[in-house]
Amino acid sequence: MKIAVHLTALMVVLLLSLGGTGMAQAIPDGKPAGGHPRTLVVALDGSGPYRSIQEAIDAAGAGDTIQIKAGQYREDVTIHSKEGLKLVGDGVDQVTILGRERVGVFHIGKWPYGATDIEISGLTINEHGGHAMGIFNGRKILLRHVRINGMLFGQQVQDVRIERCEIGGSETTGVQFADSQAVLAHNAIHDNDHGVTIAGRSVVRLERNVIMRSLFEGVLVMDSAKAMLVGNTIVKNGGGVGFLGTSQSEATGNIVGLNKFGFLLGPSSQATFSYNSLYNSEGDYYRAGSPDKIPAPELKASSDITGDPKFVDPDRDDFRLRADTPLVKVGEFAYLGALAPVNGSP
C-alpha cells in the first residue's frame, strides 16, 4: 500500500511542530581537557569534521551530541554499545537518511549489543526494503520531531518514548512493538496497513495520537500484551482498535470514528472502556467470531458518547474539534481525542 502522503499544513503546525533544530558551534574533534561533552558536526559539504553520520557515531562518547547539517545522507546508520548520545538534525525537511544496502535504514541496538540513553530529533528516515527504523535490546530511547517514512519496529526495548513524530507509508505496520515497554504521545501515524501493533509481552501507552487511514485496524493489541489508550483520535481506518489473544487493555477518552467499526474484542482478551466517543459506519463494538465479527452492544460503556464529534474539516484531515463539539469537559478530560478544540483547551 504505497500512498503519497501530504499532511495538511494545519496538522503539521498543530500536532508536530516539526521545525529545524539548531545547536551550538562545534567543538574540535577530540575530547577537550576534563572530558567535557562535545558537539560533533556532520556536513556533506565538508564544513564539519565528519561527512558521514556513522563515522561521527563511532567517534562519539558518552554525553556527546552529533549535529547533522542539511542534506540527503545515503548511508545505513547503527547505534550500539553507546550511552548518553544525542543526534540532532537541522529539521525533518532538511535532513534525510536514505539508506544504502541494508533492510532497515536506522538501527538502535545490534544483537546482542544494545544502546542506552539515546535521543534523536530533527530528521527524516526513509524506508529501505520495507523497513525504516529498528530499536533492539536497548533502553531509555527518545525520538522527538522525527519523520519516519516506513515501518518503525521495536523488540526487547525498555523505556522508549516516541513523541511529536510523523510515521507513515508502511506496507505492513507503522509502529510495532514486541516484548517492549514504550510510550507514544502526540504523534501522527497515517497511511499504513496497520497503524500500531502491540505484541508479545509488551506494555505500551498511547496518548493523544492521531492514527488515521490504516488499511486495517488503527491499533492492534495481541498476544499477552498490555495497552492503555488515552485521548487518541483514531479515524478513517478499516477498523478502530482490535484486542486479540490474551491481551489486557484500557481505552478511555478516545475518539474512534469514521472507521468501519470501533472496537473488536477477542474471546480471550480483556478490555475496559470509558468516556470514548464513537462514530463508525458499521458499528461500534464487536466480538471476534468466525467467519465474521459479531455485534456486541453489551460492551458499550455507559459513559460513551455516540454521534458526530464535530471535527473542523474531516474531509481534509483536520480533526480538531469545533467550538460546538459535545466532547469537552467529559469525565476527567478537558476534551476527548488528541487535538484541542479550535478555541483552545477549556
Sequence and secondary structure as in RCSB ss.txt:
>XXXX:A:sequence
MKIAVHLTALMVVLLLSLGGTGMAQAIPDGKPAGGHPRTLVVALDGSGPYRSIQEAIDAAGAGDTIQIKAGQYRE
DVTIHSKEGLKLVGDGVDQVTILGRERVGVFHIGKWPYGATDIEISGLTINEHGGHAMGIFNGRKILLRHVRING
MLFGQQVQDVRIERCEIGGSETTGVQFADSQAVLAHNAIHDNDHGVTIAGRSVVRLERNVIMRSLFEGVLVMDSA
KAMLVGNTIVKNGGGVGFLGTSQSEATGNIVGLNKFGFLLGPSSQATFSYNSLYNSEGDYYRAGSPDKIPAPELK
ASSDITGDPKFVDPDRDDFRLRADTPLVKVGEFAYLGALAPVNGSP
>XXXX:A:secstr
        HHHIIIII            SS  TT    EEEE TTSSSSBS HHHHHHH  TT EEEE SEEE S
 EEE S EEEEEEES TTTEEE   SSSSSEEE BTTB  EEEEEEEEEEE BTTB EEEES EEEEEEEEEEES
 EEEES EEEEEES EEE  SSEEEEEES EEEEES EEESSSEEEEEETT EEEEES EEE  SSEEEEE TT 
EEEEES EEESSSEEEEE TT EEEEES EEESSSEEEEE TT EEEEES EEE SSEEEEE  SSS EE GGG 
 TT EES   EEEGGGTEEEE TT S EEETTEEESSSS BTT   
